[in-house]
Amino acid sequence: MLRWRTIRNNMSESIDNELRDRLEQFRGDFGRLREEVSKRIVGQQPIVDGVLTSLIAGGHVLLEGVPGLGKTLLVRTLSDVLDASFGRIQFTPDLMPADLIGTNILVETQNGHKEFQFQRGPVFANVVLADEINRATPKTQSALLEAMQEHSVTVAGTSHQLDGLFFVLATQNPLEMEGTYPLPEAQLDRFLMKLVVPFPTTEEMETIMDRTTAGEIPPPQKIMSSDRVIELRRLSRQIPIADEVRRYAILMIMGTHPSHEAATPMVQKFVRYGSSPRGAQALILCAKIRAVLDGRFHVAKEDIREMAHATLRHRVMLNFEGQADGITIDAIVDDLIENVHSEVVVA
């Protein structure tokens, strides 16, 4: 306990005044984004915070929930509060990769010649909504892979860059619903977070009805530019993390692998394979942002625990026994949080 407090105090002293002021502005900007989005979205505060955290961390978000819970409205609202371009893709079984990324078309030039020109698809936007992504076939789903990871698309051997802010929010229906195609593991790993959208409470339903049936909803105001988002993204990476806390995050990731010594009995029994290194990157980046939002200028063990579910629930795969017994990934993560420990004990 004393050792951790000493580490925490030393890290706090290492933050210079300029960086401290910038982090305070960071928290204020995040709060304004949250407030503006919440003018249209009723409740769902953990979902809103998760989406905004992923935006600033530089990752993409997978939103899962039954139809009608406001997933699409949340994405549209986010694009409205940002001074950024917006692209929407409705995934259907007959959607083709060219419908996402674009294609070369034959056009006639002013001098009468004909040439191929690249016609950009809706993926060339700052904020992209991939609506009901698991309604399309795996071939079409995979068209997003290069764009999400490399910020570029390749058509006919030519690479086209996605400049500036690029943020994908994909919605999907629960896999047990009819007409869905499970996302491949490689594509799931490209998402920084997977957020499960819950059904609203009775009180939230009353507020939703008041807002949507009694009058027009005022449009949100644009309060942040895409350049500012990228600036906050760079700033978030400067938040310090102690070696011991980083080691705890790594042990959490290693504990998802059944063959590793950090794996719990539950993981060994029910997990087929665990998280990739991207899971550790996502866990630490999101924990850094949560630390600042909580009023601290260093990452604590509690931040790692808080962000574990959203960053790991789509990266851990159950084996047949786990699926047959109805084990959930969130239960696996709960087990890891309870049983994985490092040398540092956080107050």
C-alpha positions as CSV (number, residue, x, y, z in Angstrom):
1,M,0.0,0.0,0.0
2,L,2.7,2.4,1.0
3,R,4.7,1.6,-2.1
4,W,1.8,2.3,-4.4
5,R,1.1,5.7,-2.7
6,T,4.8,6.6,-3.2
7,I,4.7,5.7,-6.8
8,R,1.4,7.7,-7.3
9,N,2.8,10.8,-5.6
10,N,6.0,10.7,-7.6
11,M,4.0,10.4,-10.8
12,S,1.8,13.3,-9.8
13,E,4.8,15.4,-9.2
14,S,6.3,14.5,-12.6
15,I,3.3,16.2,-14.4
16,D,4.4,19.7,-15.2
17,N,2.0,22.6,-14.9
18,E,1.5,23.0,-18.7
19,L,0.5,19.4,-19.2
20,R,-1.7,19.5,-16.1
21,D,-3.6,22.5,-17.6
22,R,-3.9,20.8,-21.0
23,L,-5.3,17.7,-19.3
24,E,-7.8,19.9,-17.4
25,Q,-8.9,21.3,-20.8
26,F,-9.1,17.7,-22.0
27,R,-11.6,16.8,-19.3
28,G,-13.6,20.0,-20.0
29,D,-13.8,19.3,-23.7
30,F,-14.9,15.7,-23.0
31,G,-17.6,16.9,-20.7
32,R,-18.9,19.3,-23.3
33,L,-19.1,16.6,-25.8
34,R,-20.9,14.3,-23.4
35,E,-23.4,17.1,-22.5
36,E,-24.2,17.9,-26.1
37,V,-24.7,14.3,-27.1
38,S,-26.9,13.7,-24.0
39,K,-29.3,16.4,-25.2
40,R,-30.6,13.9,-27.8
41,I,-29.7,10.5,-26.2
42,V,-31.7,9.6,-23.1
43,G,-29.7,7.7,-20.5
44,Q,-27.1,5.2,-21.8
45,Q,-24.3,7.2,-20.1
46,P,-21.8,4.3,-20.0
47,I,-22.4,3.8,-23.8
48,V,-22.0,7.5,-24.6
49,D,-18.8,7.6,-22.5
50,G,-17.5,4.5,-24.2
51,V,-18.0,5.9,-27.7
52,L,-16.4,9.2,-26.8
53,T,-13.5,7.4,-25.2
54,S,-12.9,5.3,-28.3
55,L,-13.1,8.4,-30.5
56,I,-10.4,10.1,-28.5
57,A,-8.3,6.9,-28.1
58,G,-8.2,6.5,-31.9
59,G,-10.2,3.2,-32.1
60,H,-13.4,2.0,-33.5
61,V,-16.6,0.9,-31.7
62,L,-18.9,-2.1,-32.2
63,L,-22.4,-1.4,-30.7
64,E,-24.5,-4.4,-30.1
65,G,-28.2,-4.4,-29.3
66,V,-31.7,-5.2,-30.6
67,P,-33.2,-2.8,-33.1
68,G,-34.7,0.5,-31.9
69,L,-32.4,1.3,-28.9
70,G,-31.0,4.4,-30.4
71,K,-27.7,3.1,-31.7
72,T,-28.0,4.8,-35.1
73,L,-29.2,8.0,-33.4
74,L,-26.1,8.0,-31.1
75,V,-23.8,7.8,-34.1
76,R,-25.7,10.4,-36.0
77,T,-25.6,12.7,-33.0
78,L,-21.9,12.3,-32.6
79,S,-21.3,13.4,-36.2
80,D,-23.5,16.4,-35.6
81,V,-21.6,17.7,-32.6
82,L,-18.3,17.3,-34.5
83,D,-17.3,19.5,-37.3
84,A,-16.6,16.5,-39.5
85,S,-18.0,14.7,-42.5
86,F,-20.4,11.8,-42.0
87,G,-20.9,8.6,-44.1
88,R,-23.6,6.0,-43.5
89,I,-23.5,2.5,-44.9
90,Q,-26.6,0.2,-44.5
91,F,-25.3,-3.3,-44.6
92,T,-27.5,-5.8,-46.4
93,P,-26.9,-9.3,-47.8
94,D,-26.5,-8.0,-51.4
95,L,-24.1,-5.2,-50.5
96,M,-20.8,-5.4,-52.3
97,P,-17.3,-4.3,-51.3
98,A,-17.3,-1.6,-54.0
99,D,-20.4,-0.1,-52.4
100,L,-18.2,0.6,-49.3
101,I,-14.9,1.7,-50.6
102,G,-15.7,2.9,-54.1
103,T,-14.7,1.9,-57.6
104,N,-13.1,3.0,-60.9
105,I,-15.6,4.4,-63.4
106,L,-15.1,5.2,-67.0
107,V,-15.6,9.0,-67.7
108,E,-15.1,11.2,-70.7
109,T,-12.7,14.1,-70.4
110,Q,-13.0,17.6,-71.8
111,N,-10.9,16.7,-74.8
112,G,-13.1,13.8,-75.7
113,H,-10.8,11.0,-74.3
114,K,-12.1,8.4,-71.9
115,E,-10.3,7.4,-68.7
116,F,-10.9,5.7,-65.5
117,Q,-11.5,7.8,-62.4
118,F,-11.9,6.6,-58.8
119,Q,-15.3,7.2,-57.4
120,R,-15.0,7.4,-53.6
121,G,-17.4,5.3,-51.5
122,P,-19.0,6.3,-48.2
123,V,-16.1,5.0,-46.2
124,F,-14.2,8.3,-47.2
125,A,-15.7,10.3,-44.3
126,N,-14.5,11.3,-40.8
127,V,-17.3,9.5,-39.0
128,V,-18.6,6.3,-40.6
129,L,-21.7,4.5,-39.5
130,A,-21.7,0.8,-40.5
131,D,-25.3,0.1,-39.7
132,E,-26.2,-3.6,-39.0
133,I,-22.8,-4.7,-40.1
134,N,-23.5,-8.4,-39.4
135,R,-26.4,-8.4,-42.0
136,A,-23.9,-8.4,-44.8
137,T,-21.8,-11.3,-46.0
138,P,-18.2,-11.9,-44.7
139,K,-16.8,-10.8,-48.1
140,T,-18.4,-7.3,-47.7
141,Q,-17.6,-7.1,-44.0
142,S,-13.9,-7.7,-44.7
143,A,-13.8,-4.7,-47.0
144,L,-13.6,-2.5,-43.9
145,L,-10.5,-4.3,-42.6
146,E,-7.9,-2.3,-44.4
147,A,-9.7,1.0,-43.9
148,M,-10.0,0.4,-40.2
149,Q,-6.4,-0.7,-39.6
150,E,-4.4,1.1,-42.3
151,H,-6.6,4.2,-42.9
152,S,-6.4,3.4,-46.6
153,V,-8.2,1.4,-49.3
154,T,-6.8,-0.3,-52.3
155,V,-8.7,-0.4,-55.6
156,A,-7.2,-1.9,-58.8
157,G,-3.7,-1.9,-57.2
158,T,-3.9,1.8,-56.2
159,S,-3.9,2.8,-52.6
160,H,-6.2,5.7,-51.5
161,Q,-5.5,7.3,-48.1
162,L,-8.2,8.2,-45.6
163,D,-6.9,11.6,-44.4
164,G,-7.5,13.1,-41.0
165,L,-10.0,11.8,-38.5
166,F,-11.5,8.4,-39.3
167,F,-13.8,6.8,-36.8
168,V,-16.0,3.8,-37.5
169,L,-19.0,3.0,-35.4
170,A,-20.6,-0.3,-36.4
171,T,-23.9,-1.5,-35.1
172,Q,-24.9,-5.2,-35.0
173,N,-27.9,-7.2,-33.9
174,P,-27.4,-10.1,-31.5
175,L,-26.2,-13.1,-33.3
176,E,-29.2,-15.2,-32.4
177,M,-31.4,-13.0,-34.5
178,E,-32.4,-14.2,-38.0
179,G,-30.3,-13.2,-41.0
180,T,-27.0,-12.4,-39.3
181,Y,-23.5,-13.3,-40.2
182,P,-21.0,-13.5,-37.3
183,L,-18.0,-11.1,-37.8
184,P,-14.7,-12.9,-38.3
185,E,-12.3,-12.8,-35.4
186,A,-9.8,-10.7,-37.4
187,Q,-12.4,-8.0,-37.9
188,L,-13.6,-8.1,-34.4
189,D,-10.1,-7.4,-33.2
190,R,-10.0,-4.1,-35.2
191,F,-12.6,-2.6,-32.9
192,L,-11.2,-0.9,-29.8
193,M,-14.4,-1.6,-27.8
194,K,-17.6,-3.6,-28.0
195,L,-20.4,-2.0,-26.1
196,V,-23.7,-3.8,-25.4
197,V,-26.6,-1.3,-25.5
198,P,-29.2,-2.2,-22.8
199,F,-32.9,-1.7,-23.0
200,P,-34.0,1.6,-21.4
201,T,-35.6,1.7,-17.9
202,T,-39.2,2.8,-17.4
203,E,-38.1,6.3,-16.4
204,E,-35.9,6.6,-19.5
205,M,-38.8,5.3,-21.7
206,E,-41.0,8.1,-20.3
207,T,-38.4,10.7,-21.2
208,I,-37.9,9.3,-24.6
209,M,-41.7,9.4,-25.3
210,D,-41.8,13.1,-24.0
211,R,-39.0,14.1,-26.4
212,T,-40.1,12.2,-29.4
213,T,-43.9,12.5,-29.3
214,A,-44.5,15.9,-27.8
215,G,-42.5,18.1,-30.1
216,E,-39.4,18.5,-32.2
217,I,-36.0,17.6,-30.8
218,P,-33.6,20.6,-31.2
219,P,-30.5,19.7,-33.2
220,P,-27.2,19.5,-31.3
221,Q,-24.6,22.2,-31.8
222,K,-21.2,21.6,-33.4
223,I,-18.7,22.2,-30.6
224,M,-15.5,20.5,-31.6
225,S,-13.5,20.2,-34.8
226,S,-11.8,17.0,-36.1
227,D,-8.4,18.7,-35.6
228,R,-9.2,19.1,-31.9
229,V,-10.2,15.5,-31.6
230,I,-6.8,14.5,-33.1
231,E,-5.1,16.9,-30.7
232,L,-6.8,15.3,-27.7
233,R,-5.9,11.9,-29.1
234,R,-2.2,12.8,-29.0
235,L,-2.6,14.3,-25.5
236,S,-4.2,11.2,-24.1
237,R,-1.1,9.2,-24.9
238,Q,1.0,11.4,-22.6
239,I,-0.8,10.4,-19.5
240,P,1.7,8.4,-17.4
241,I,1.3,4.8,-16.3
242,A,3.5,3.1,-13.7
243,D,5.3,-0.1,-14.7
244,E,3.4,-2.1,-12.1
245,V,0.0,-0.9,-13.4
246,R,1.1,-1.7,-17.0
247,R,2.2,-5.1,-15.8
248,Y,-1.2,-5.7,-14.3
249,A,-2.9,-4.8,-17.6
250,I,-0.6,-7.3,-19.4
251,L,-1.3,-10.0,-16.9
252,M,-5.0,-9.4,-17.4
253,I,-4.5,-10.0,-21.2
254,M,-2.2,-13.0,-20.7
255,G,-4.8,-14.5,-18.3
256,T,-7.3,-14.7,-21.1
257,H,-5.1,-17.5,-22.7
258,P,-5.9,-21.0,-21.3
259,S,-2.3,-22.1,-21.7
260,H,-0.7,-19.2,-19.8
261,E,0.2,-19.5,-16.1
262,A,-1.9,-16.4,-15.3
263,A,-5.1,-18.1,-16.6
264,T,-7.7,-18.9,-14.0
265,P,-9.4,-22.3,-13.8
266,M,-12.5,-20.8,-15.4
267,V,-10.5,-19.6,-18.4
268,Q,-8.7,-22.9,-18.7
269,K,-12.1,-24.7,-18.8
270,F,-14.2,-22.5,-21.0
271,V,-11.9,-20.4,-23.2
272,R,-10.7,-21.5,-26.6
273,Y,-8.3,-18.6,-27.1
274,G,-7.7,-15.2,-25.7
275,S,-7.0,-11.6,-26.5
276,S,-4.4,-10.4,-29.0
277,P,-1.8,-7.6,-28.1
278,R,-4.3,-5.1,-29.5
279,G,-6.4,-5.9,-26.4
280,A,-3.6,-4.7,-24.2
281,Q,-3.2,-1.5,-26.3
282,A,-6.9,-0.8,-26.1
283,L,-7.0,-1.5,-22.3
284,I,-4.2,0.9,-21.5
285,L,-5.3,3.7,-23.9
286,C,-8.8,3.6,-22.5
287,A,-7.6,3.5,-18.9
288,K,-5.5,6.6,-19.5
289,I,-8.5,8.5,-20.7
290,R,-10.7,7.3,-17.8
291,A,-8.0,8.4,-15.3
292,V,-8.2,12.0,-16.6
293,L,-12.0,11.9,-16.6
294,D,-11.8,10.8,-12.9
295,G,-9.7,13.8,-12.0
296,R,-6.3,12.0,-11.9
297,F,-3.2,12.5,-13.9
298,H,-1.9,8.9,-13.8
299,V,-3.4,5.5,-14.5
300,A,-4.5,3.3,-11.5
301,K,-5.5,-0.3,-11.3
302,E,-9.1,0.6,-11.0
303,D,-9.0,2.2,-14.4
304,I,-7.7,-1.1,-15.9
305,R,-10.6,-3.0,-14.2
306,E,-13.2,-0.5,-15.3
307,M,-12.2,-0.7,-19.0
308,A,-11.7,-4.5,-19.1
309,H,-15.2,-5.6,-20.2
310,A,-15.5,-3.1,-23.1
311,T,-12.1,-3.9,-24.5
312,L,-12.0,-7.7,-24.0
313,R,-15.5,-9.0,-24.5
314,H,-15.1,-9.3,-28.3
315,R,-11.5,-10.6,-28.1
316,V,-12.0,-13.7,-26.0
317,M,-13.5,-16.7,-27.7
318,L,-15.3,-19.5,-25.8
319,N,-14.8,-23.2,-26.5
320,F,-17.6,-25.6,-27.1
321,E,-18.0,-26.4,-23.4
322,G,-18.3,-22.7,-22.6
323,Q,-20.9,-22.1,-25.3
324,A,-22.9,-25.2,-24.2
325,D,-22.9,-24.1,-20.6
326,G,-24.1,-20.7,-21.4
327,I,-21.0,-18.9,-20.1
328,T,-20.7,-15.2,-21.0
329,I,-17.5,-13.4,-21.8
330,D,-18.4,-10.8,-19.2
331,A,-18.4,-13.6,-16.6
332,I,-14.9,-14.6,-17.8
333,V,-13.7,-11.0,-17.4
334,D,-15.3,-10.7,-14.0
335,D,-13.4,-13.9,-13.0
336,L,-10.1,-12.4,-14.3
337,I,-10.7,-9.1,-12.4
338,E,-11.2,-11.0,-9.2
339,N,-8.3,-13.4,-9.5
340,V,-5.5,-11.7,-11.5
341,H,-3.3,-9.7,-9.3
342,S,0.0,-7.9,-9.6
343,E,2.6,-6.8,-7.0
344,V,0.9,-3.4,-6.5
345,V,-2.1,-3.1,-4.3
346,V,-4.2,0.0,-5.1
347,A,-6.1,1.7,-2.3
